[in-house]
């Protein structure tokens, strides 16, 4: 892939507010237990050690239980990542190609 795959669990753990006394792990567990579906847009920024931005990407992410997952990059390259709970596929529009994600 042309960019690093985002850490999905960290992204989702910030979608909803939880009590201030709950730590990150408790927040993630609560999110997993309580959430049936979610949808959001995102901007992903990568900076080097001096703080200079080296990459930016944007798109949308959504999921629905059980097992449905969709991650769409719109910029700088169009790419679609789709999962059905068992398999994960990546569609690269520039290459007009679909391939399974490697685990």
C-alpha positions, 0 to 999 in steps of 0.5 A: 500500500502507498500509506500505512494502514491506520490503527483502527481501534484507536480511531474508534475509541475516540468517536464517543465520550465516556466518563472522565475516570475511565482509562483508554482500555476501559473506553475501548471495551465500552465502545466495543460492547455498546456500539452496533454501527458507526460512520465518520470522515477522517483526515490522516496526517503523517509528520516526520521527527521535526514535525513537518507534514510528510503525508496527508490523506482523507476519507470515510470509515464505517462499520456495522455489526456483525463484521461489516467494515468499509474504509475509503480513502478519497485523497490523495489516492482513491482506495477502498478497503472492505471487510465482511467479518472473514475477509478483507479486500483492497480496491485500488482505483488507479490500478483498477485492481482488487486484492485480498489484504495480507495478514 
